Amino acid sequence: MEQMMEILEDVRKHPCIYLGQKSVVLLYAFISGYAVCQRRTTGMASNASSGFEKFVKTKRKNIKILK
């Protein structure tokens, strides 16, 4: 998990390098990809995205769309 925190810190500092642009959706895709890679290389499921999807859904509900 420490390695993931280091990667996320790098993403925070340089989001366009890792994600292409600042986006929660792209960040989720990045974290999900990391989890898949961990599972395939180590045979163990990563908890990298645990709770993140719920966080994003909560945040999206709180954002008011202007019409």
Long-range contacts (C-beta under 8 A, 24 or more apart in sequence): 1-47, 1-48, 4-34, 4-46, 4-48, 7-34, 24-56, 24-59, 25-56, 28-52, 28-53, 28-56
